[in-house]
């Protein structure tokens, strides 16, 4: 399974990569939305974990662009969300929301749905 992790925080990218690699998943990292869009256009991924708040191109703006050419599952990573905001994000095309702080089990449960 190929996973793309997009986050401007290096520690988050490396943490998720380590979690996924320990399960044998092929994990690729991107530090912003523009980089992620280029990667998604040029490679096949099974799922994307996408930080909501990033410089260059926000997670929501990146998601909007992804939805113009792909139906890949995308989980937005976010720290502060109300139930209403989660529903709004999903209505804009997100498969789901991974809330910070997250647990290893939460991350792996999401990934295993697409393995």
Phi, psi and omega in degrees: 000138180252126182239137173250126177250124182238114180201140179282347178267115182304318183298322178293315179302312183292323178297311180295321178300316180297315179301311183290320181296325178297334177268001178087011179277146176275112187245129177245147184243144173224145183261355177202170184295322179298316178298318180298316180301316178299317181294318181293326178290334186254351181220158178265126175238153178271334181199152178235132170253118193233118178296139183285319185249108179218152171286173180076297178209119183296163178299319180293320177293321177296315178302315179304318180288321177302317183294346177283344183220359183208149174249023178305142176297129180232124175251120176280135177262125185213148181269322187233108181217136169271167177301323179296318179295322177299316179296322178296315179300316179295323180292340178269005173116357177287141176289325180188183180232131174257114185274134172274141355283141180251161177257161177301317180299318179300314181297314182291325177298320177295310183300319184295338176296335187246004181287000000 
